[in-house]
Amino acid sequence: MALLRSLYALTIFLSAFLLFVVEPMAAKQLLPTLGGSSAVWTTCLVFFSVMLLLGYLYAHWISTNFKPIRQAIIHVALLTAALLTLGVHVRPGPSAISYHPAVTVFRVLATVIGLPYLALSATTPLLTAWYAGSFGSDSPYRLFALSNLASLLALGSYPLLIEPGLTMRQQTGLWSGGFLLFAVLCGAIAWQGRRRVASPMPEQAALSGHPEPFWFLLALGGGMMLTAVTSHMSANIAAIPLLWLPPLALYLLTFILAFQGAWLPVRQSMLRFVLVAVASMAYLLRDIRAQLPIAVSVPLFLIALFIICFFLHGELYARRPVTAGMTRFYLVAAAGGAAGTLLVGVIAPLVFRANYDLACTLVVVALIALAATWQDGWGLRMLWMVGTIAAIVVLSTQVRQYDDDAVALMRNFYGTLRVRETHLPPQSDTDRQLLNGTIEHGAEWFAPQFLDQPLTYYATNSGLGLAMRLCCGAGPKRVGVIGLGTGTVAAYGNAGDVIRFYEINPPVERLARHWFTFLHDSGAKTDVVLGDARLSLASEPPQNFNVIVVDAFSGDAIPVHLLTREALALYRRHLRPDGIIVFHVSNQYIDLEPVVAGIAGNAGLRAVSVHSHGDEQAGLYYADWILVTANQAFLDQPEIVNNGFPTPLKAGARLWTDNYSSVFPLLKWQSR
């Protein structure tokens, strides 16, 4: 019996580890198609929550409708079918990418890992139900805590160990081998228990008098908190790679603690901290212009997330069925979690004009807390009533503030786009900025002396400015630009020039043409190609560009597919032999210079870095650009020699290819 218990524990641990380690693996393989947007992670989170729900639904279905022998046969058949689908690959078309990216994520993930993920997600509820039938005196909920511990280890090991040390082909190969081992172990348990006495149906179970809607609502609040905090931190606090990882890890940790029974002993004292956590988040959200230091704001949001989710999951555990009815409990809880991630990750971007997700979530959490603590007396009821009203006030304040100085505001899969118009500094007359979350993608000053002048990162002494001014002498030039923004690069266009922009987010073009003058006033012929730049370039004949500008690295999820050996080879196919590739690598949190130096050196090209200093009075920012070329005559020009230096390599840095990339070793632990 001890051996069988160990087999149950090992199988559940392995299934949960595989379940969560495949999430970043699968999402990373989608990034080349979807432009590296952080929304890929959020949408993947929604997909995995929905698949978890389907897995729990499957576990509930077979455990309540079939005898153990039939359960074993059905589950072995599912495991076999899942094994047969391993190694399937799907590449979406460009039209799906530009206009239906969330649907693309769901379709590709369902095709590639749908059945294996379904089998893995069904493991915990199904095996805990079987465990309860075999060892009725033991609490099966410790197995749920064990599965969350394995999930936590998977999330930590991927960026720290797996991604830096293994190519994508090696990762998928090892994961497939792990799934094969899991299938064998799980099949053995299923077959061993085929003569097990069927456990009572959930409908026959005594559920301690707690209505099932509470299971759904408590899990709903947790799913909304996880997704909303992740989205808010990535969009409004800091564009830090891998920032999606700590919220998910803390979310899983609260499940581990709650299902080990850690909530009930501390419930009375912790209820006060839950109220403080909600109030603290509401206070931080009251003014969208206020910005605390990252070292303060990130820990505050993470601590508040932990406390609130610990409360929600602790209350969920307190309302659990003891033995019978477990698969229904897991099913309803999974439905709540999936609904929460779906509301914030998919529906909110379609309904809201800006990122009000976290403020809305606080309103929902306050209402859930009011219902969950209703029996704890009038004092706590009054506090949560006041807390709910305060959260509603914060939400209405956010909506008003987003509209205050915005002349255009819209939201889609790729984030919240906002054109902000101010009259500061005074010398600008009118200053318009294009923002995606907190990231500025260009600005224009409308005072006569500044009109059509390249500002922000695009100064004449920047790497981009040097390349555009010095690449072709007095002759016309053809320029390809990956990333449109406000179209600032068009300010360098003269009569006879051609500047071709590649932009993955369709609304960016509409905003650039309507609210900024760079495209309209440029002397060059300009056009915009919608879709992922790499896919678009791969489908075009050679463009014979003099300059290719790669300007897509200011966001929190680095589009690594634009920085690989294969990407550089594609750029060179569209570049004249003496042409220049200009990479914009300004980033507070990740050092991309070694990556560009590595792929340039591998291709036999020179890489020269140009760091230009900012000038706030002139609207210019500190900017890092890298010039990659085989044109020695261009590099020997005095302005290049005086402003540039060889791009440094990093000891131990591996060459980025389509089969290998890792952001973690390149993180700047002390940003300037």
N, C-alpha and C positions, 0 to 999 in steps of 0.2 A: 504494500500500500504506500509506503514511503517513496518507493521508486515511481509509482504512478503520480503521486502528488508533485514530485520533482519534474516529471514529464509535463504535467499541466503548466507549472510555473515557467519552465524553459520555453515551451511553445508560445505562451502568451507574451513572455519577454521578447522573444525573437520576432514575433509578429508585430509588436508595437514598435520595435526598433526599425524594422524594415518599413513599416507604415510611415514613419516620420522622416526617415533618412531619404526616402524617395521623393518627398515633397520638394526640397531645394534642388535635387537632381533633375526632376521633371521640369520645374519652373525655369531652371537655368537653360535647359534646352529649348524653351520657348522664347527666351529673350532675343535671340537673333531675328526672330520673326516679328516681334512686337516692339522693337526699338529700345529695349532696356528699361521700359517704364516700371516704376515701383508698383504701379497698379497691377502688374503681372502677378506679384506676390499676393496682393490682396484678393485678386480674382481666383488665383490658385487655392487660397485659403477657403474661399466660398465653395469651390469645386470639391475640395477634400472634405469639407463639412457635410456637403450633400451626399457624397459617396459614403461617408461614415453613417449617415442616416439610412441610406439604402442597405448598408451592411447590417445595421441593427434591425431593420425591417425584415431582412432575409432571416436573421437569427431568430427573431420572434416568430416568424411564419413557420419555419420548419420545427421549432421546438414546441409549438403549441398545436400543430396540426398533424404531426406524424409520430409514429412510434420510434423508439431508438434505432431499430434496424433500418427504417426508411430514412431517418435523419442521417445515419452514417452513409448510406448509398448516395443520397443527394449531395452531401457535402464533399464526398470523395469525387463525385462527378464535377462539381464546381472547381475543386482544386486541380483536377486534370485539365479542364478547359482553360483555366488561368495559366497553367504551365505552357499550353500550346500557343498562347498569345504573346509570350515573352519575345522581345526583339522586334516587335512591330514598330515601324516608323511612319509618320505622316508629316508632310510639309504643306502648310496651307498656302493658298494663292494670295497675291497682293491685294485683291479687292476685299477679301474677308478681313485682311489685316487693317486696312484703313477705316472701314466703316462698321465692322462688327467684331472688334477685338475680343470682347468678353465671350461671345459665342464661339470664336475661334479657340480660345483657351479651353472651353468646356469640350468642344468637339475633339480637339487633338488629345487632350488628356484622357477622355473617355475611350478613345481608340487605342492609345498606346498602353495605358496602365489600368484601364477600367476594371477588367475582370480580376487581375491580381490584387488591386486595391480593395475591391469588394470582398474578396476572400479574406484579406488581412483585417479589414475593418469589422467583419463579422466574428472574428476570433474571440475577442474578450467577452462579449455578451453570451455567445454560444457556449464557450468552454466554461464560463462561470456557472451557467445553468446546468451543464453536464456535471461539473464539479459538485454543485449542490445536490444533485441527484445521487452522486456516488459517495459523497462525504457530508451527509446532512448536518453533522454536528459542527463542522468547520465553517467559519465565515468566509464566503466567497469574495467579499468586497476587497479583501487584501490583494486578490489577484488584479482587481481594477487599479489599485494603487501601484502595484508592480508594473502594470502596463504603462502607466503614466511616467514612472521612473525611467523605463526603457525609452519612452518617447523623448524625455528630457535629455537623456544621454545621447540620443541620435541627433538632436538639434545642436548640442554642443560639439559633438565630434565632427560634424560635417564641415563647418568653416575652419575649425582648428586643425583637423587631422586629415580628413578624407579629401577635401577639395585641393588643399595645397600639395598633397602627396601623390595623388592619382589622376591619371587622365580620365576624361569622360568615358572612354571605351572601357578602361579598367573598372571604373565605378559601376557601370551598368553590368559588366560581366560578374563582378563580385556580388552585386545585388541579386542578379538572376540565380547565382549559386546559392545565396542565402535563402531565396524564396523556394528553391527546390528542396533544401533541407527542411524548411518550415512545412512545406506540403507533405513531406514524408512523415514528420512528427505529428502533424495535425491529423493526417489520414490514419495513422496508427491509433491515436486516441479515439477517433470516431469509430473505428472498427472494433477496438477493444470494448467500447461501451455500447455495442449494438444490442447486448442483452440486458442493459441497465433498465431498472424499473422506471417507467415514465413518471416524471414529477407532475404535481398538480398544475392545471391550467391557471394562468394569471387571473382569469375571471373568478376562480374559486378561492383566490387568496384573500386574506385579511390584510388590508393596506393601512392599518393603523388609523383609519378615519381621515386620512389626508387626501384631498381631492387631487386627481392627476393634473389638472391645469397648473397647479403650483410647480410640478416638475417642469412643465414646459416653460413657464414664465421665468423661473430661476435660471434655467439653462439659456433662455433667450437673452436675459440680461448679461450673462457671462460672455456669450458670443458677440453681442453688440459691443461690450466694453473692450474685448480683445481687438476687434477689427477697427473700432473707432479710435482707440488710443494709438494703435499702430499707424493708421492713416494720418492722424493729427501730428504725431511726432515726426513722421517722414516729410509731411508737407509744410508744417508751420513752425517746427522747432529747429531741426537740423537735417540737412541732406547728407546723412551719414550712411555709407553702405552697411548692410547687415543690421540696420536699426530695427528691422522687423523681428529679429531673433529674440531679444530680451523680453518683449511682451508675451510672446508665445511660450517662452520657457517659464515665466512666472505664472501664466495661466495654467500650465500643466502642473506646476508645483502646488498650486492651490488645490487641484484635484487630488494630488498625492496626499496632502495633509488632511484634507476634508474626509477622504475615504479611508484614512487611518483612524478616523474618529477624533481628530485634534480640535475640531471646532466647538463641540458641545461643552467641554470643560471651561473654555474661555469665552463663551458666548456673551455673557452679561457684560463683561469688561470690554469686549471687542466691539459691541454694538455702538459704543460712543466713538470709537475710532473710525467706524464705517461712515458715520455722519460727518466727522471731520474730513475724511478723504473726499467725500462728495462735495463738501463745502470748499475744500482747497482747490479742487479742479474747477469748480464754478468760478471761484475768485480769479484763477489764472486765465480763464476764458472771457472774463468780463470786458476786456479791452484787447481787440485783435492787434492793436499797434504796439502794445507793451511786450517787451522781450526781456526775459530774465537770462542770465548767463546759462549756457548749455549745461554746465556742471551742476547747476541748481535745478533747472526745469526738467531735465530728463530723469534724474532720480526722483523728483517729486511725483511726476506722472507714473513712473514705474511702481513706486511705493503705494500710491493711491489705487492703481490697478490691482496690485496684489491684495490689498485689504478688501476692496469691494468684491473681487472674485472669490476670495476666501469666504466672505460672508455668504455670497450666493451659492457657492458649491457646498458650504457647510450646512446651510438650510436645506439644500437639495438632499444631502446625505441623511439629514435628520428625518426626512419624510420618505425614506426608502422603504420598500417592502423587505421583510426579514429574509425570506428564502423564495417562496413562490411569487410569481409575478415579476421576477427580475428582468426578463427580456422585455416586458412591457415598460418597465421603469427605464431601462437603457434606451428603448426606442423613443419614448416621449422626451427624454432628456436630449437625445441626439437631434430630434426634430426641433427642439427649442434652440439648441446651439446652431444648427444649420439655418434656421430662420433668422437668427441674430446676425450671422455673417452675411447672409443674403441681403437683408435689409440695408446694412451699412455698405457692403462691398459692391453690390450691383444696383439695387433700387435707388439708394440715395444719390449716386451720381446722375441718374436719369431724372430724378425729381427735383433736387435742390440745385440752385444756381451757384452755390459756393459750398465750402466744406463746413457745414453746420453739424456734422455727424456726431461729434462728441457732446455738444450741448444737448442735442436731442436724446442721446443715450443717457445723459445724466437725469433728464426728466423721466425717462422710462425706468431707470434704476431706482429713483426716489419713489415712484409709484409702487414698484415691486416691493421695496423695503417697507413702505407703509402697510401694504397688505400682509407681508410676512411677519411683521411685528405687531399686528393689530391686537393680538391677545396679550401683549406685554404692558398694557396699561395706557391711560390717557396721556401721561407725560410724554412717552415716546411717540404716540400718535400725533400729538401737537407738534413735536419737533420735526417729524417727517412731513407733516402738512406744510409747515413753514419752509422746509427744505425743497419740497416740490414746487412751491410758488417761486422760491428764489431761482431754481433751475429754469423755470419758464421765463422769468425776467431776463436771465442771462442769455437764453436763446433768442428772445426778441431783440435784445441789445446787439447781439452778434449780427443778426440779419440787417439791422439798421446801419451798423458800422461798415459792413461790407459794401453797402450802397453809397455811403457818404461821399467818397471822392472817386468813385469808379464811374467812368463813362461807358464801360463795357464790362460785363461779367457773365461768364458762362463756364459750364463744367461738363466734362465727359470722361471717358475711360482714362485719359492721360493726365487728368488733374483739373484744377480750377484755374482758368485763364482770366486775368483781370487787367484791364487798362486803367491805370490810375493817373488822374490829371491833377497837378498842383501848380502853384506859382512860386515854388521854392526850389533852388535859391532865386533871389530877385532878378539876377542877371539872365535867368532862363526865359523870362516872360511867361511862357507856358511850358511846363515840363510834363511829358507823357512817358510812362513806363509800362512795359509789358511784363507781367509777373505770372509765373506758374508756381503756385504756393508761395514760398518765400524766395524763390530763385528768380532773379531779374534776367530777362532775355533780350534786353535792349531798351534804349531810351532815346528820346528826341527832344531837343530844346527848340522852341519856335521863335525866339528872338532873332531878328534879321541876321545878326553876325554869327549865329550858331546854326541857322537853318541848313539842313542837308549835311551837317558836319558829323562824321563818325564819332560817337561818344562811348562811354563805358569801357568795354574791353578792347575796343577796335581803333585805338588812337593811331595816328600816323607813324609814331615811333614804336608801335607794338610789332610783334612778329608778323601779324597779318598785314599791317600797314606797310612794312618793309617789303614783303613779298609782292603785294599788289602794286606798289610804286616802282619796284626795281626789276621785276621779272622780265619785262619785255621791251625795255627802252621806250621809244615813242610809238611803237607799233601797237596794233590792236591785240587784245588778249581774250582768250576763252577761259572762263572760270566756272568750276563746279563747286557748289557749297552744300555741305550736308548739315542741315539745320537752318531754318529760315529766321526764327525770332521776329524782330521788327524789320528785317531786310537791310540792316545797317551796312552789310558788305557792298550793297549796290551803290553806296555813296562813293565808292572808288571806281565806278564805271564811267568810261568816256565814250564819245561817239565812236562807233565801230566795234565796241566790245560786246561780248555775249556773256551773261552771267546766268547760270542755270542752278536753281535751288532745288534741293530734295528735302521734303518735309513729311513726316509721318502723321502729324496731327492736323486734319483739314481745317479746323477753326482758326489755326494760327495764320493761315494765308488770308482769311477774311479780315482778321483784325489788323494784320500788317498793311493791307491795301486800304482799309477804311480809315484807320486812325493815325497812320504814319505815312510820311511822304517819300521815303527812301526808294521804294520800288517805282513810284510814279515819276519822280523827278530825276531818276538816274539817266545819265547820257547813254548808258548801255542798253542793249536789248535784254530784257529779263523775262524768265519764265519759271514756273514752279511745277515740279513733278511731285505728286502726292504718293505716299507709300514709303516703306522702309528703304533707305538709300541703297543699302547693299543689294537688296533684291531688284530694285529699279536699275541700278548700274549693270547688274548681271544680265538683264534682259535687253540692254541697249547695245547698239554697235559702238565701236570706239569713238569717243567724243573729242579726242585730241585737245584736251585742256592744257593750258599753260600753268594753271594753278588749280589745285583741289584743296578746299578748306574743309576740314573735319571739325565741326563745332557742335558736338552733341554730348559733351561730358560734364555739364554743370549740374546734372541731377543726382539723385541719391542712388539710383541703380545704374551703374556704369554700363553702357551698351558695349560689352566686351567684344561682340562680334565685329565691331568697327575697328578693333585694335589688334587683330590677329595677323599672322603671317599670310593667311589666305586673303584677308581683306586688303592688305597692302599690295598683293599681287593683282587684285582686281583694280585697285586705284591706278596701278602702273599701266594696265591695259588701256585705260582711258586718258593717260598722261603722255604728253610729248616727251621725247628722250631727255630734253633739257628742262623739263617742267619741275614744279615744286609742290610738295604736299605739305600743308600747314595744319598742324594739330593744335587745337585749343585745349590745354590741360590745366587751366586754373581750377583749383579745387582745394578746399580747406582741409579735407579729411583723407584724401588718398593721393599718393605720389605716382602719377602716371608716366613720369619721365623715363624710368628704367624700362617700362613696357615699350615705349616708342623707340628708345635707343636699341632695344633688343631686336625688334622686327626690322628696323632700318639696317642694323649691322648684318643681320641674317641675309638681307637682300643686296648687300654690297653698296648701300647708300650712306651718305653722311647725314648726321642729325645734329642740328645746332639749336640751342635753346636761347630764347630772347625773353627776358623778364623786364617788362616796362613798368615804371612807377606811376602811381596815381596822382591826380590833381583835382581835388574836389571842386575848386573854383571853376574848372573847365569841364566838369562832368566826366572825368576820366578815372578809371579804376586800375589798380594793380592787376597785371595780366601775365600769364605764362603761356607762351606759344613755342612750338618746336617746328623748325623748318627741316624737311627731309628731301634730299635731292642728290642727284649725281652731277649737277651743274657746278663745277668748281669755280667757273668765272663769276657766277652769281654770288657764291660764298666769299669770294675774294674782294667784293666791293667794300669800300671803306665803312659804309654805314653798317654792314653786316659784321664786319670784323670788330668794329668798336662796340656794338651792342650785343653781340652773341657770343656764346661759348659752347664747346662740344657737350652734347647732352650726356650726363653721367649715367653709367650703368650701375647696377646694384649687385653686390656680391651675392651669389647664390640665386639670383632671380632667373626663373625659367622662361624660356621663349613662349609667348602666348600663341596658341594655334586654335583652330576650331575644335580641337580635341582636348585642349588644356588651357585653363585660365584660373587664377585665384586672386581675389581682391585682398584677402586678409593680410598677407605679408606686406602689402603696400600701404596699409593704413598709417596715417600720420597721428601719432599719439599726442603730439603737441602741435596743434594747428596755430598758424599765425593769426 
